[in-house]
Amino acid sequence: MNDSQIYNSILELRIDWSELDLFGHVNNVMYFKYLQAARVNYWDRTGLSESYERDRLGAMLLSTHCLFKQPLFYPGKITIKTKLEFIKNTSFGLQHHIFNDKNEIAAIGDDVIVFYDYNLNQKSNIPEWLRKNIDHLILG
C-alpha cells in the first residue's frame, strides 16, 4: 500500500535554525506549528479555506494533541502526512504523522475540527460539498 492510499495530504517543510531550543533540538512548541501547517494545508485542499473567505463558513479547531516520539534537529526536513480519522455530523478528526528526513516518525498529532458558521457563531453540519471533497482526497 502506498502513501496516497493511507494519507490524504502530504506536506514537506524545512527545519529552520530559529526553531531550536537550548538543547539543540526542535522546540516542542514548533511541533504544534508543523501540525497547524498540515491542518491548514488539508483545509486548503478540501475547500474549507475558500469557503471561509467566501461565506464565512469554515473550520474551527476544537482540540489538538501531540505525542512526541523522538527529537528533530537542524539542518533537516520533515514530512507531515495527514489522514482522516473520522467524520461525524459537525466534526471530523485528522491524524498527522511527522517524519524526519530518515523517514522515522518523530511525532503523531491528532486534531478534532468542527465545521463552524462564523456568521452565526455556532457549529454547523458538515455540508455535502465538503464530504465530497474529503472523499475525493481519500479516493484520489
Secondary structure, 3 states (H helix, E strand, C coil): CCHHHHCCEEEEEECCHHHECCCCCECHHHHHHHHHHHHHHHHHHHCHHHHHHHHCEEEEEEEEEEEECCCCCCCCEEEEEEEEEEECCCEEEEEEEEECCCCCEEEEEEEEEEEEECCCCEECCCCHHHHHHHHHHHHC
